[in-house]
Amino acid sequence: AALATAGFQSTEAADAAAAETAVATAPRRFDLILLDLTLPDEYGADLIPRFRARTPGTRILVVSGAHADDAAGMQADGFL
């Protein structure tokens, strides 16, 4: 809702499978992927290399309650 209010379009995915489908079928490349590490069907960080291969140049921001040091080797563009 906050992104829409600011004029951005967003797509929500409830799990890793839905996120991969959304990225694969998007009519244009996503500018940013906000990725939680805790997903019901897969560890979120495992998606990063697949997203990188499918959408080079898309920035990936990991959003999690995990410690920032846990995100060090994930190849994300940032951690919140």
N, CA, C and O atoms as a Tinker XYZ file with bonds, in Angstrom:
   320  protein
     1  N      0.823000   -1.190000    0.000000    73     2
     2  CA     0.000000    0.000000    0.000000    64     1     3
     3  C      0.873000    1.263000    0.000000    63     2     4     5
     4  O      0.571000    2.231000   -0.698000    81     3
     5  N      1.962000    1.246000    0.791000    73     3     6
     6  CA     2.837000    2.420000    0.856000    64     5     7
     7  C      3.498000    2.683000   -0.495000    63     6     8     9
     8  O      3.634000    3.837000   -0.901000    81     7
     9  N      3.906000    1.638000   -1.186000    73     7    10
    10  CA     4.526000    1.812000   -2.501000    64     9    11
    11  C      3.531000    2.368000   -3.517000    63    10    12    13
    12  O      3.882000    3.239000   -4.314000    81    11
    13  N      2.304000    1.877000   -3.496000    73    11    14
    14  CA     1.276000    2.361000   -4.416000    64    13    15
    15  C      0.962000    3.829000   -4.154000    63    14    16    17
    16  O      0.788000    4.608000   -5.091000    81    15
    17  N      0.892000    4.202000   -2.886000    73    15    18
    18  CA     0.642000    5.593000   -2.523000    64    17    19
    19  C      1.742000    6.509000   -3.049000    63    18    20    21
    20  O      1.491000    7.663000   -3.397000    81    19
    21  N      2.955000    5.983000   -3.101000    73    19    22
    22  CA     4.094000    6.762000   -3.595000    64    21    23
    23  C      4.210000    6.719000   -5.117000    63    22    24    25
    24  O      5.135000    7.301000   -5.684000    81    23
    25  N      3.269000    6.026000   -5.789000    73    23    26
    26  CA     3.268000    6.000000   -7.249000    64    25    27
    27  C      3.978000    4.814000   -7.885000    63    26    28    29
    28  O      4.182000    4.792000   -9.099000    81    27
    29  N      4.355000    3.833000   -7.083000    73    27    30
    30  CA     5.031000    2.652000   -7.601000    64    29    31
    31  C      4.041000    1.518000   -7.828000    63    30    32    33
    32  O      3.032000    1.420000   -7.129000    81    31
    33  N      4.326000    0.673000   -8.792000    73    31    34
    34  CA     3.569000   -0.565000   -8.979000    64    33    35
    35  C      4.296000   -1.658000   -8.217000    63    34    36    37
    36  O      5.526000   -1.677000   -8.166000    81    35
    37  N      3.540000   -2.562000   -7.630000    73    35    38
    38  CA     4.181000   -3.650000   -6.903000    64    37    39
    39  C      3.440000   -4.956000   -7.166000    63    38    40    41
    40  O      2.268000   -4.973000   -7.542000    81    39
    41  N      4.157000   -6.026000   -6.957000    73    39    42
    42  CA     3.608000   -7.376000   -7.078000    64    41    43
    43  C      3.959000   -8.114000   -5.804000    63    42    44    45
    44  O      5.109000   -8.086000   -5.364000    81    43
    45  N      2.993000   -8.765000   -5.214000    73    43    46
    46  CA     3.228000   -9.493000   -3.971000    64    45    47
    47  C      3.219000  -10.986000   -4.241000    63    46    48    49
    48  O      2.419000  -11.478000   -5.037000    81    47
    49  N      4.107000  -11.697000   -3.579000    73    47    50
    50  CA     4.168000  -13.148000   -3.691000    64    49    51
    51  C      4.187000  -13.740000   -2.291000    63    50    52    53
    52  O      4.945000  -13.286000   -1.435000    81    51
    53  N      3.363000  -14.745000   -2.054000    73    51    54
    54  CA     3.241000  -15.335000   -0.726000    64    53    55
    55  C      4.329000  -16.351000   -0.408000    63    54    56    57
    56  O      4.553000  -16.682000    0.756000    81    55
    57  N      5.007000  -16.847000   -1.444000    73    55    58
    58  CA     6.044000  -17.849000   -1.224000    64    57    59
    59  C      7.048000  -17.810000   -2.372000    63    58    60    61
    60  O      6.893000  -17.038000   -3.319000    81    59
    61  N      8.075000  -18.648000   -2.280000    73    59    62
    62  CA     9.139000  -18.648000   -3.286000    64    61    63
    63  C      8.617000  -19.028000   -4.660000    63    62    64    65
    64  O      9.013000  -18.427000   -5.659000    81    63
    65  N      7.737000  -20.013000   -4.726000    73    63    66
    66  CA     7.201000  -20.450000   -6.015000    64    65    67
    67  C      6.446000  -19.313000   -6.698000    63    66    68    69
    68  O      6.604000  -19.100000   -7.900000    81    67
    69  N      5.633000  -18.586000   -5.946000    73    67    70
    70  CA     4.887000  -17.463000   -6.509000    64    69    71
    71  C      5.821000  -16.330000   -6.928000    63    70    72    73
    72  O      5.578000  -15.667000   -7.937000    81    71
    73  N      6.873000  -16.107000   -6.171000    73    71    74
    74  CA     7.846000  -15.068000   -6.527000    64    73    75
    75  C      8.552000  -15.403000   -7.831000    63    74    76    77
    76  O      8.717000  -14.540000   -8.693000    81    75
    77  N      8.968000  -16.655000   -7.975000    73    75    78
    78  CA     9.637000  -17.053000   -9.217000    64    77    79
    79  C      8.692000  -16.940000  -10.410000    63    78    80    81
    80  O      9.106000  -16.513000  -11.488000    81    79
    81  N      7.450000  -17.312000  -10.230000    73    79    82
    82  CA     6.469000  -17.182000  -11.303000    64    81    83
    83  C      6.269000  -15.716000  -11.668000    63    82    84    85
    84  O      6.212000  -15.372000  -12.849000    81    83
    85  N      6.162000  -14.855000  -10.666000    73    83    86
    86  CA     5.971000  -13.426000  -10.918000    64    85    87
    87  C      7.132000  -12.842000  -11.705000    63    86    88    89
    88  O      6.922000  -12.076000  -12.646000    81    87
    89  N      8.353000  -13.197000  -11.330000    73    87    90
    90  CA     9.537000  -12.679000  -12.030000    64    89    91
    91  C      9.608000  -13.248000  -13.446000    63    90    92    93
    92  O      9.946000  -12.531000  -14.388000    81    91
    93  N      9.292000  -14.526000  -13.597000    73    91    94
    94  CA     9.390000  -15.175000  -14.907000    64    93    95
    95  C      8.344000  -14.676000  -15.894000    63    94    96    97
    96  O      8.596000  -14.654000  -17.098000    81    95
    97  N      7.180000  -14.277000  -15.407000    73    95    98
    98  CA     6.089000  -13.897000  -16.306000    64    97    99
    99  C      5.839000  -12.398000  -16.372000    63    98   100   101
   100  O      4.882000  -11.958000  -17.007000    81    99
   101  N      6.676000  -11.623000  -15.732000    73    99   102
   102  CA     6.496000  -10.166000  -15.740000    64   101   103
   103  C      6.645000   -9.631000  -17.163000    63   102   104   105
   104  O      7.549000  -10.038000  -17.892000    81   103
   105  N      5.757000   -8.719000  -17.553000    73   103   106
   106  CA     5.867000   -8.166000  -18.904000    64   105   107
   107  C      7.127000   -7.328000  -19.124000    63   106   108   109
   108  O      7.567000   -7.140000  -20.258000    81   107
   109  N      7.698000   -6.833000  -18.038000    73   107   110
   110  CA     8.986000   -6.127000  -18.113000    64   109   111
   111  C      9.756000   -6.441000  -16.842000    63   110   112   113
   112  O      9.183000   -6.884000  -15.846000    81   111
   113  N     11.039000   -6.210000  -16.888000    73   111   114
   114  CA    11.921000   -6.518000  -15.766000    64   113   115
   115  C     11.539000   -5.717000  -14.523000    63   114   116   117
   116  O     11.174000   -4.545000  -14.612000    81   115
   117  N     11.628000   -6.358000  -13.383000    73   115   118
   118  CA    11.423000   -5.648000  -12.119000    64   117   119
   119  C     12.611000   -4.726000  -11.873000    63   118   120   121
   120  O     13.747000   -5.074000  -12.195000    81   119
   121  N     12.351000   -3.551000  -11.303000    73   119   122
   122  CA    13.422000   -2.624000  -10.939000    64   121   123
   123  C     14.039000   -3.014000   -9.594000    63   122   124   125
   124  O     15.231000   -2.805000   -9.368000    81   123
   125  N     13.227000   -3.577000   -8.711000    73   123   126
   126  CA    13.669000   -3.921000   -7.368000    64   125   127
   127  C     12.891000   -5.124000   -6.882000    63   126   128   129
   128  O     11.681000   -5.223000   -7.090000    81   127
   129  N     13.594000   -6.039000   -6.232000    73   127   130
   130  CA    12.947000   -7.167000   -5.566000    64   129   131
   131  C     13.224000   -7.031000   -4.076000    63   130   132   133
   132  O     14.379000   -7.015000   -3.649000    81   131
   133  N     12.152000   -6.934000   -3.285000    73   131   134
   134  CA    12.251000   -6.956000   -1.827000    64   133   135
   135  C     12.036000   -8.400000   -1.422000    63   134   136   137
   136  O     10.982000   -8.976000   -1.694000    81   135
   137  N     13.020000   -8.982000   -0.778000    73   135   138
   138  CA    12.997000  -10.415000   -0.520000    64   137   139
   139  C     13.165000  -10.719000    0.959000    63   138   140   141
   140  O     14.163000  -10.337000    1.571000    81   139
   141  N     12.194000  -11.402000    1.525000    73   139   142
   142  CA    12.296000  -11.869000    2.908000    64   141   143
   143  C     13.069000  -13.184000    2.904000    63   142   144   145
   144  O     12.969000  -13.962000    1.955000    81   143
   145  N     13.826000  -13.428000    3.946000    73   143   146
   146  CA    14.566000  -14.686000    4.039000    64   145   147
   147  C     13.681000  -15.844000    4.487000    63   146   148   149
   148  O     13.947000  -17.000000    4.160000    81   147
   149  N     12.635000  -15.528000    5.231000    73   147   150
   150  CA    11.763000  -16.563000    5.767000    64   149   151
   151  C     10.532000  -16.685000    4.886000    63   150   152   153
   152  O      9.604000  -15.881000    4.977000    81   151
   153  N     10.535000  -17.698000    4.033000    73   151   154
   154  CA     9.402000  -17.987000    3.165000    64   153   155
   155  C      8.860000  -19.358000    3.545000    63   154   156   157
   156  O      9.611000  -20.189000    4.056000    81   155
   157  N      7.581000  -19.617000    3.310000    73   155   158
   158  CA     7.011000  -20.888000    3.748000    64   157   159
   159  C      7.541000  -22.115000    3.005000    63   158   160   161
   160  O      7.488000  -23.226000    3.532000    81   159
   161  N      8.047000  -21.924000    1.793000    73   159   162
   162  CA     8.451000  -23.086000    1.001000    64   161   163
   163  C      9.937000  -23.151000    0.669000    63   162   164   165
   164  O     10.394000  -24.139000    0.094000    81   163
   165  N     10.692000  -22.126000    1.016000    73   163   166
   166  CA    12.117000  -22.126000    0.667000    64   165   167
   167  C     12.815000  -20.994000    1.408000    63   166   168   169
   168  O     12.183000  -20.007000    1.783000    81   167
   169  N     14.106000  -21.139000    1.615000    73   167   170
   170  CA    14.917000  -20.070000    2.212000    64   169   171
   171  C     15.074000  -18.974000    1.164000    63   170   172   173
   172  O     15.536000  -19.242000    0.055000    81   171
   173  N     14.699000  -17.760000    1.499000    73   171   174
   174  CA    14.691000  -16.662000    0.549000    64   173   175
   175  C     16.012000  -16.428000   -0.162000    63   174   176   177
   176  O     16.021000  -16.106000   -1.350000    81   175
   177  N     17.122000  -16.581000    0.536000    73   175   178
   178  CA    18.438000  -16.340000   -0.071000    64   177   179
   179  C     18.723000  -17.296000   -1.223000    63   178   180   181
   180  O     19.508000  -16.974000   -2.115000    81   179
   181  N     18.090000  -18.472000   -1.209000    73   179   182
   182  CA    18.293000  -19.422000   -2.306000    64   181   183
   183  C     17.716000  -18.916000   -3.623000    63   182   184   185
   184  O     18.083000  -19.406000   -4.691000    81   183
   185  N     16.823000  -17.947000   -3.552000    73   183   186
   186  CA    16.241000  -17.370000   -4.765000    64   185   187
   187  C     17.169000  -16.366000   -5.446000    63   186   188   189
   188  O     17.062000  -16.145000   -6.652000    81   187
   189  N     18.062000  -15.768000   -4.697000    73   187   190
   190  CA    18.884000  -14.684000   -5.236000    64   189   191
   191  C     19.646000  -15.102000   -6.489000    63   190   192   193
   192  O     19.564000  -14.386000   -7.487000    81   191
   193  N     20.381000  -16.210000   -6.507000    73   191   194
   194  CA    21.100000  -16.566000   -7.743000    64   193   195
   195  C     20.160000  -16.817000   -8.920000    63   194   196   197
   196  O     20.506000  -16.517000  -10.063000    81   195
   197  N     18.985000  -17.359000   -8.651000    73   195   198
   198  CA    18.029000  -17.608000   -9.737000    64   197   199
   199  C     17.452000  -16.303000  -10.263000    63   198   200   201
   200  O     17.265000  -16.146000  -11.469000    81   199
   201  N     17.171000  -15.367000   -9.363000    73   199   202
   202  CA    16.703000  -14.056000   -9.817000    64   201   203
   203  C     17.804000  -13.338000  -10.601000    63   202   204   205
   204  O     17.527000  -12.710000  -11.624000    81   203
   205  N     19.036000  -13.425000  -10.134000    73   203   206
   206  CA    20.164000  -12.788000  -10.831000    64   205   207
   207  C     20.306000  -13.347000  -12.257000    63   206   208   209
   208  O     20.556000  -12.597000  -13.200000    81   207
   209  N     20.147000  -14.655000  -12.401000    73   207   210
   210  CA    20.276000  -15.275000  -13.724000    64   209   211
   211  C     19.129000  -14.852000  -14.644000    63   210   212   213
   212  O     19.335000  -14.638000  -15.838000    81   211
   213  N     17.942000  -14.735000  -14.097000    73   211   214
   214  CA    16.771000  -14.423000  -14.915000    64   213   215
   215  C     16.641000  -12.934000  -15.206000    63   214   216   217
   216  O     16.199000  -12.552000  -16.290000    81   215
   217  N     17.018000  -12.094000  -14.254000    73   215   218
   218  CA    16.844000  -10.644000  -14.407000    64   217   219
   219  C     18.119000   -9.908000  -14.026000    63   218   220   221
   220  O     18.151000   -9.223000  -13.004000    81   219
   221  N     19.169000  -10.036000  -14.830000    73   219   222
   222  CA    20.416000   -9.318000  -14.507000    64   221   223
   223  C     20.153000   -7.815000  -14.390000    63   222   224   225
   224  O     19.414000   -7.236000  -15.186000    81   223
   225  N     20.752000   -7.218000  -13.416000    73   223   226
   226  CA    20.602000   -5.778000  -13.236000    64   225   227
   227  C     19.493000   -5.388000  -12.272000    63   226   228   229
   228  O     19.455000   -4.248000  -11.809000    81   227
   229  N     18.592000   -6.312000  -11.962000    73   227   230
   230  CA    17.550000   -6.004000  -10.989000    64   229   231
   231  C     18.177000   -5.969000   -9.606000    63   230   232   233
   232  O     18.913000   -6.878000   -9.222000    81   231
   233  N     17.882000   -4.922000   -8.870000    73   231   234
   234  CA    18.437000   -4.810000   -7.521000    64   233   235
   235  C     17.605000   -5.663000   -6.575000    63   234   236   237
   236  O     16.383000   -5.746000   -6.698000    81   235
   237  N     18.289000   -6.294000   -5.632000    73   235   238
   238  CA    17.624000   -7.162000   -4.665000    64   237   239
   239  C     17.949000   -6.664000   -3.266000    63   238   240   241
   240  O     19.112000   -6.571000   -2.874000    81   239
   241  N     16.899000   -6.347000   -2.523000    73   239   242
   242  CA    17.035000   -5.886000   -1.147000    64   241   243
   243  C     16.444000   -6.954000   -0.232000    63   242   244   245
   244  O     15.250000   -7.246000   -0.303000    81   243
   245  N     17.268000   -7.529000    0.613000    73   243   246
   246  CA    16.814000   -8.523000    1.574000    64   245   247
   247  C     16.222000   -7.777000    2.765000    63   246   248   249
   248  O     16.855000   -6.890000    3.337000    81   247
   249  N     15.007000   -8.149000    3.124000    73   247   250
   250  CA    14.307000   -7.549000    4.250000    64   249   251
   251  C     14.033000   -8.667000    5.237000    63   250   252   253
   252  O     13.287000   -9.598000    4.935000    81   251
   253  N     14.637000   -8.578000    6.423000    73   251   254
   254  CA    14.509000   -9.686000    7.357000    64   253   255
   255  C     14.803000   -9.238000    8.778000    63   254   256   257
   256  O     15.446000   -8.215000    9.014000    81   255
   257  N     14.319000  -10.028000    9.703000    73   255   258
   258  CA    14.649000   -9.818000   11.110000    64   257   259
   259  C     15.956000  -10.493000   11.485000    63   258   260   261
   260  O     16.400000  -10.395000   12.629000    81   259
   261  N     16.577000  -11.180000   10.528000    73   259   262
   262  CA    17.859000  -11.835000   10.775000    64   261   263
   263  C     18.945000  -10.783000   10.983000    63   262   264   265
   264  O     18.769000   -9.618000   10.627000    81   263
   265  N     20.033000  -11.190000   11.542000    73   263   266
   266  CA    21.160000  -10.291000   11.762000    64   265   267
   267  C     21.801000   -9.942000   10.419000    63   266   268   269
   268  O     21.887000  -10.796000    9.537000    81   267
   269  N     22.242000   -8.722000   10.261000    73   267   270
   270  CA    22.844000   -8.269000    9.001000    64   269   271
   271  C     24.043000   -9.120000    8.590000    63   270   272   273
   272  O     24.287000   -9.300000    7.397000    81   271
   273  N     24.793000   -9.645000    9.556000    73   271   274
   274  CA    25.938000  -10.489000    9.217000    64   273   275
   275  C     25.508000  -11.746000    8.474000    63   274   276   277
   276  O     26.278000  -12.303000    7.693000    81   275
   277  N     24.266000  -12.199000    8.719000    73   275   278
   278  CA    23.750000  -13.380000    8.025000    64   277   279
   279  C     23.584000  -13.128000    6.527000    63   278   280   281
   280  O     23.575000  -14.073000    5.739000    81   279
   281  N     23.453000  -11.874000    6.133000    73   279   282
   282  CA    23.242000  -11.524000    4.733000    64   281   283
   283  C     24.530000  -11.269000    3.974000    63   282   284   285
   284  O     24.487000  -11.001000    2.773000    81   283
   285  N     25.655000  -11.345000    4.626000    73   283   286
   286  CA    26.936000  -10.971000    4.029000    64   285   287
   287  C     27.255000  -11.690000    2.727000    63   286   288   289
   288  O     27.712000  -11.047000    1.782000    81   287
   289  N     27.035000  -12.987000    2.641000    73   287   290
   290  CA    27.404000  -13.736000    1.459000    64   289   291
   291  C     26.254000  -13.999000    0.507000    63   290   292   293
   292  O     26.358000  -14.891000   -0.335000    81   291
   293  N     25.188000  -13.275000    0.604000    73   291   294
   294  CA    23.991000  -13.571000   -0.189000    64   293   295
   295  C     23.948000  -12.931000   -1.567000    63   294   296   297
   296  O     23.047000  -13.244000   -2.345000    81   295
   297  N     24.855000  -12.074000   -1.893000    73   295   298
   298  CA    24.872000  -11.388000   -3.190000    64   297   299
   299  C     23.679000  -10.446000   -3.363000    63   298   300   301
   300  O     23.280000  -10.149000   -4.489000    81   299
   301  N     23.119000   -9.984000   -2.266000    73   299   302
   302  CA    22.044000   -9.001000   -2.340000    64   301   303
   303  C     22.667000   -7.613000   -2.465000    63   302   304   305
   304  O     23.839000   -7.412000   -2.147000    81   303
   305  N     21.867000   -6.667000   -2.930000    73   303   306
   306  CA    22.358000   -5.296000   -3.073000    64   305   307
   307  C     22.250000   -4.519000   -1.763000    63   306   308   309
   308  O     22.871000   -3.468000   -1.603000    81   307
   309  N     21.465000   -5.038000   -0.841000    73   307   310
   310  CA    21.326000   -4.374000    0.438000    64   309   311
   311  C     20.549000   -5.230000    1.404000    63   310   312   313
   312  O     19.971000   -6.250000    1.029000    81   311
   313  N     20.539000   -4.805000    2.657000    73   311   314
   314  CA    19.866000   -5.558000    3.714000    64   313   315
   315  C     19.175000   -4.575000    4.633000    63   314   316   317
   316  O     19.761000   -3.583000    5.066000    81   315
   317  N     17.925000   -4.868000    4.922000    73   315   318
   318  CA    17.152000   -4.014000    5.821000    64   317   319
   319  C     16.561000   -4.885000    6.910000    63   318   320
   320  O     15.864000   -4.383000    7.792000    81   319
